[in-house]
Amino acid sequence: MSLPPGGRLAQLTHTVVVRAAALAGRVGPDELAAVLYRSGGSAVDPRRDPRWPHHLVGLAERAASGIDRYDRSRAEHWNGWTTPGVETSAQVHKVYVSPTVTCLPDALPVVFATATALDVPSWKVGADAAGLHRPDKIVLYLPSAPRADVVADALAHALDGFDAQGVPFTGQVGATGIVSRGQDRDGESWRAVVCRAVAGALGEHRVRLGPDAAPGAVADDALAALADAYDVVTWRPGTHRRVPA
């Protein structure tokens, strides 16, 4: 099977699946799904000032005209901004923004300025160092796919010069992979749904091909088996794309 089209994130996701295939048969499906979901993160530098995430948020808020009209919230792992009165459960269309950690001081203000200018109803940012090193460190929520596409396109253009970390199992927007699209289904991230499906398929094809099969062969067969039910290029719900032979 040749590598599917779809840009840098499709290639990144394929690499993640191949690496997970090396674990298939040695760990259970739930653990393997968790490995897939957490993939793409970077190591936290223990020397970094723990106040750094707070400083970044301050920089970003100062760059965003109209930020005062948002309610700000703080959970254990996330800082959030939401338009008062918005039904958050209806904001299911997601825009991921994934700059490298070193780009955050310059990229995060651009994200906030764009979000407020386009009246994005809700977004969140990792609240600590671990959250800022994960690939899905910035997530914006919109009520419809067309609105999410507009925001994603604007962010991809505004952030084109920044280095991308990239979120596996999401649909790339723009040339670099710094912006991508996703969705929630029934209160759960679609990315979590597809990670479980991929984990299950990897386990099945490891058994079928045997313990000595190369991880790449296991991964390719697993993705091919999933291609009728999932878009294994963009991983967006509701679209299916066959893996090229």
C-alpha positions as CSV (number, residue, x, y, z in Angstrom):
1,M,0.0,0.0,0.0
2,S,1.4,3.4,-0.9
3,L,1.3,6.3,1.6
4,P,-2.1,8.0,1.3
5,P,-2.4,11.6,0.2
6,G,-3.5,14.2,2.7
7,G,-0.4,16.2,3.6
8,R,1.9,16.1,6.6
9,L,-0.7,15.0,9.1
10,A,-1.7,12.0,7.0
11,Q,2.0,11.0,7.0
12,L,2.3,11.7,10.7
13,T,-0.7,9.6,11.5
14,H,0.6,6.7,9.3
15,T,3.9,6.8,11.3
16,V,2.0,6.7,14.5
17,V,-0.1,3.7,13.4
18,V,3.1,1.8,12.3
19,R,4.7,2.5,15.7
20,A,1.6,1.3,17.5
21,A,1.5,-1.8,15.4
22,A,4.8,-2.8,17.0
23,L,2.9,-2.9,20.3
24,A,-0.1,-4.8,19.0
25,G,-0.4,-8.2,20.6
26,R,1.8,-7.1,23.5
27,V,-0.7,-4.7,25.1
28,G,-4.5,-4.7,25.3
29,P,-6.7,-2.7,23.0
30,D,-7.6,-0.1,25.6
31,E,-3.9,0.6,26.3
32,L,-3.1,0.7,22.6
33,A,-5.9,3.1,21.9
34,A,-4.6,5.4,24.7
35,V,-1.1,5.2,23.1
36,L,-2.6,6.3,19.7
37,Y,-4.6,9.1,21.3
38,R,-1.6,10.5,23.2
39,S,0.7,10.3,20.2
40,G,2.4,13.4,18.8
41,G,3.3,15.0,22.2
42,S,6.7,16.3,23.1
43,A,8.8,16.1,26.2
44,V,8.4,18.7,28.9
45,D,11.6,20.6,29.9
46,P,11.8,20.3,33.7
47,R,13.9,23.5,33.8
48,R,11.1,25.7,32.4
49,D,9.5,28.1,34.8
50,P,6.1,26.7,35.9
51,R,4.6,30.2,35.6
52,W,5.3,30.1,31.8
53,P,1.8,28.9,30.7
54,H,0.2,31.8,32.7
55,H,2.6,34.2,31.1
56,L,1.7,32.9,27.6
57,V,-2.0,33.4,28.2
58,G,-1.4,36.9,29.4
59,L,0.4,37.7,26.2
60,A,-2.3,36.2,24.1
61,E,-5.1,38.0,25.9
62,R,-3.5,41.4,25.4
63,A,-3.3,40.8,21.7
64,A,-7.0,40.0,21.4
65,S,-9.4,43.0,21.0
66,G,-12.7,42.1,22.5
67,I,-11.4,39.4,24.8
68,D,-13.3,41.0,27.7
69,R,-16.6,39.9,26.3
70,Y,-15.7,36.2,27.0
71,D,-16.1,34.3,30.2
72,R,-12.9,32.7,31.3
73,S,-12.7,29.4,33.0
74,R,-10.0,27.2,34.5
75,A,-10.2,23.4,34.9
76,E,-7.4,21.1,36.0
77,H,-5.8,20.8,32.6
78,W,-7.4,23.6,30.5
79,N,-7.9,27.3,30.4
80,G,-11.2,28.2,28.5
81,W,-12.9,31.2,26.9
82,T,-16.6,31.1,26.2
83,T,-19.1,33.6,24.9
84,P,-21.7,34.2,27.7
85,G,-24.9,32.3,27.1
86,V,-23.5,29.9,24.5
87,E,-24.7,26.3,24.7
88,T,-21.3,24.7,24.8
89,S,-22.7,21.2,24.1
90,A,-23.7,22.4,20.7
91,Q,-20.2,23.5,19.8
92,V,-19.1,20.2,18.3
93,H,-17.0,21.2,15.3
94,K,-13.4,21.5,16.3
95,V,-10.4,23.4,15.0
96,Y,-7.1,22.2,16.3
97,V,-4.1,24.5,16.4
98,S,-0.8,22.8,17.0
99,P,2.3,25.0,16.9
100,T,5.6,23.7,18.3
101,V,6.2,24.7,21.9
102,T,8.9,27.2,20.9
103,C,6.5,29.0,18.6
104,L,3.8,29.5,21.3
105,P,4.8,33.0,22.5
106,D,4.3,34.3,18.9
107,A,1.6,31.9,17.7
108,L,-0.8,32.0,20.6
109,P,-1.5,35.8,20.3
110,V,-2.4,35.2,16.7
111,V,-4.8,32.5,17.6
112,F,-6.6,34.7,20.2
113,A,-6.7,37.7,17.9
114,T,-8.2,35.6,15.1
115,A,-10.7,33.9,17.5
116,T,-12.1,37.1,18.8
117,A,-12.2,38.8,15.4
118,L,-14.2,35.9,14.0
119,D,-16.5,35.6,17.1
120,V,-15.4,32.0,17.9
121,P,-17.9,31.0,20.7
122,S,-15.5,28.8,22.7
123,W,-11.9,27.7,22.8
124,K,-9.4,26.1,25.3
125,V,-5.7,26.1,25.8
126,G,-3.6,23.7,27.8
127,A,-3.2,25.1,31.3
128,D,0.2,23.7,32.3
129,A,3.4,22.6,30.7
130,A,2.1,19.1,30.0
131,G,-0.9,20.5,28.3
132,L,1.2,22.8,26.1
133,H,3.4,19.9,25.0
134,R,0.5,17.8,23.9
135,P,-0.3,18.1,20.2
136,D,-4.0,19.1,20.7
137,K,-2.9,22.1,22.9
138,I,-5.3,24.6,21.4
139,V,-8.9,23.6,20.4
140,L,-11.6,26.0,19.1
141,Y,-15.2,25.0,19.1
142,L,-17.8,26.0,16.5
143,P,-21.5,25.2,16.0
144,S,-21.3,24.2,12.4
145,A,-18.9,22.7,9.9
146,P,-19.0,25.8,7.6
147,R,-18.1,28.1,10.4
148,A,-15.4,25.8,11.6
149,D,-14.0,25.7,8.0
150,V,-13.9,29.5,7.8
151,V,-12.0,29.8,11.1
152,A,-9.6,26.9,10.2
153,D,-8.8,28.6,6.9
154,A,-8.2,31.9,8.5
155,L,-5.9,30.4,11.1
156,A,-4.0,28.3,8.6
157,H,-3.3,31.5,6.6
158,A,-2.3,33.6,9.7
159,L,-0.1,30.9,11.1
160,D,1.5,29.7,7.8
161,G,5.0,30.9,8.9
162,F,5.1,28.9,12.2
163,D,6.4,25.4,12.8
164,A,3.7,22.8,13.3
165,Q,3.6,20.0,15.8
166,G,0.5,18.5,14.4
167,V,-2.5,16.5,15.8
168,P,-2.6,12.9,14.5
169,F,-6.0,11.5,13.3
170,T,-7.3,14.9,12.3
171,G,-7.9,16.5,8.9
172,Q,-5.2,18.9,7.8
173,V,-6.1,22.5,6.8
174,G,-3.5,24.4,4.9
175,A,0.0,23.5,3.9
176,T,1.8,22.9,7.1
177,G,-0.4,20.9,9.4
178,I,-0.5,23.5,12.2
179,V,-4.3,23.7,11.8
180,S,-6.6,20.8,11.4
181,R,-10.3,19.8,11.8
182,G,-12.1,17.4,14.0
183,Q,-15.5,16.9,15.7
184,D,-17.2,15.6,18.8
185,R,-19.8,12.9,18.4
186,D,-22.2,12.1,21.2
187,G,-20.1,14.0,23.7
188,E,-16.9,12.3,22.8
189,S,-14.0,13.3,20.6
190,W,-14.2,11.6,17.2
191,R,-10.4,11.2,17.5
192,A,-10.9,8.9,20.5
193,V,-13.4,6.9,18.5
194,V,-11.1,6.3,15.6
195,C,-8.1,5.5,18.0
196,R,-10.2,2.7,19.5
197,A,-11.1,1.4,16.0
198,V,-7.4,1.5,14.9
199,A,-6.3,-0.2,18.1
200,G,-8.8,-3.0,17.5
201,A,-7.8,-3.4,13.9
202,L,-4.1,-3.5,14.8
203,G,-4.8,-6.3,17.3
204,E,-6.8,-8.3,14.8
205,H,-4.3,-8.1,12.0
206,R,-1.4,-8.8,14.4
207,V,-3.1,-12.1,15.2
208,R,-3.8,-12.8,11.5
209,L,-0.3,-12.0,10.3
210,G,1.5,-13.5,13.2
211,P,4.0,-12.2,15.8
212,D,6.9,-11.9,13.3
213,A,5.0,-9.7,10.8
214,A,6.6,-6.3,10.2
215,P,4.8,-3.4,12.0
216,G,4.3,-1.7,8.6
217,A,2.5,-4.7,7.1
218,V,0.2,-4.9,10.2
219,A,-0.5,-1.2,10.0
220,D,-1.2,-1.2,6.3
221,D,-3.6,-4.1,6.5
222,A,-5.4,-2.6,9.5
223,L,-5.9,0.7,7.8
224,A,-7.1,-1.0,4.6
225,A,-9.7,-2.9,6.7
226,L,-10.9,0.3,8.2
227,A,-11.2,2.3,5.0
228,D,-14.8,1.3,4.3
229,A,-16.0,2.6,7.7
230,Y,-13.6,5.6,8.2
231,D,-11.8,8.2,6.2
232,V,-8.3,7.0,6.8
233,V,-6.8,10.1,5.3
234,T,-8.6,13.0,7.0
235,W,-10.3,10.9,9.8
236,R,-13.4,13.2,9.6
237,P,-16.7,11.6,10.6
238,G,-19.2,10.9,7.8
239,T,-16.6,10.6,5.0
240,H,-15.0,7.4,3.8
241,R,-11.9,7.2,1.6
242,R,-10.3,4.0,0.4
243,V,-6.6,3.5,1.0
244,P,-4.9,3.5,-2.4
245,A,-3.6,0.1,-3.4
